[in-house]
Amino acid sequence: MTFIIVLTIILLALLGVPLFAIIGLAGLVSFYHAEIDSAGLFIELYRVASSPTLIAIPLFTLAGFIMAESKTPQRLTRLSQCYLGGIPGGMPVAVMVACAFFTAFTGASGVTIIALGGLFYPLLLKEQYSRNFSLGLVTSSGSLGLLFPPSLPLILFGLVAQVNINELFLAGFVPGLLMIGILGLYSMWMNIHLKIERIPFNLMEARSALREAAWEIPLPFVIVLGIYLGVFTVTEAAAVTVVYVLIIESWVYKDIHPVRDLPKLTINSMILVGTIIIILGTAMGFTSYLVDMQVPMKVLNFMKQYIGDQLTFLIVLNVLLLIVGCMMDIFSALIVIVPLIVPIAKSYDVNMLHLGVIFLTNLEIGYSTPPVGINLFIASSRFSEPVLRLYRAALPFLGLRIAGLLIITYFPALSLFLVNLFQR
């Protein structure tokens, strides 16, 4: 029966049926076959919806949509260019830093490519970087911010895996910097190799850019420090963020009209949130059926026959998640896969915070992994380039990010360093 359900899910997905409908149908059929009251599916949906932390997702999402609609991308571009343009590979590093900041708040790498890619891509070409390098950099940078707070995928992993979200925010910080650092070193090498002139530092321009972005720069620091100093919880931080962003974008910068623009942005952001919550609720209901049928334990027993240690398990997990990351969007992948993997990972003594970082690193790489990584197609459409060219452009960055993934995977101290530091 389980095989038939899985086959049905795959067929319906290929036919383009929405994921929440597929999972909900699978859950209802499974409950009926197991003679379990179908109300169990809706109980799980209610349990998810009543989680106090869940409110952080719509609030952070709305804040991200407001920033995307405003001129925040332009201000971040100018600020990064002014302060990082003077170092070797400074312009590419500026691209990565600005994209990471933006993606951390929007939670959507495709939005970052669309919003910032159109600004950065011409600048990279103007600086004499090759077309392939520029395309690969912008495409890969779109998902760099998913490990930094207040990333929505981090919050979602915490909800699904029942892991402390504050600690997850800390766990992702150093690995996120590592990924930027690896790509930054490659960019510096390209700068030297191509003999590209650096942009001289202009104090007046730098001061002007700093003043222009002065209201947006403190935002991530206020959130992170506020949470870890005990000033507010994650949910309260989300409320502070959306109010702060609304005030500065509407009344300070006046990029957003609170009457004309805010209702549209609210509707669009809540459509995304509603999609996530529906998928989350139906997936958790279906997962409860799989747990009742001891599917994770059966998978674990099967794996134990061939995988005898944590190292081999992590290798297999990375391969699996890279495939999942390029086949599914990150929210669906987290909701569907995490509940199945968590009990198996625990049996191999994998730290749950470390597992969360591994999950998100894999899935963010999957966004730009050929042949079906979604960011490749978004960039192809945004820059009017053949997708095959995007494949070639993304490969060097893909190799470097996989190297970073291996370091993160097999050196858990990178993920746990800040967590252990703050627990002392």
Secondary structure, DSSP 4 states (H G I P E B T S, - for coil): -HHHHHHHHHHHHHTT--HHHHHHHHHHHHHHHTT--THHHHHHHHHHHT-GGGGHHHHHHHHHHHHHHTTHHHHHHHHHHHHHTTSTTHHHHHHHHHHHHHHHHH--HHHHHHHHHHHHHHHHHHTT--HHHHHHHHHHHTTGGGGSTT-HHHHHHHHHHT--HHHHHHHHHHHHHHHHHHHHHHHHHHHHHTTPPPPPP-HHHHHHHHHHTTTTTTHHHHHHHHHHTTSS-HHHHHHHHHHHHHHIIIIIS--S-TTTTHHHHHHHHHHHHHHHHHHHHHHHHHHHHHHHTTHHHHHHHHHHHH--SHHHHHHHHHHHHHHHHHHS-HHHHHHHHHHHHHHHHHHTT--HHHHHHHHHHHHHHHTT-TTT-HHHHHHHHHHT--HHHHHHHHHHHHHHHHHHHHHHHH-THHHHHHHHHHH-
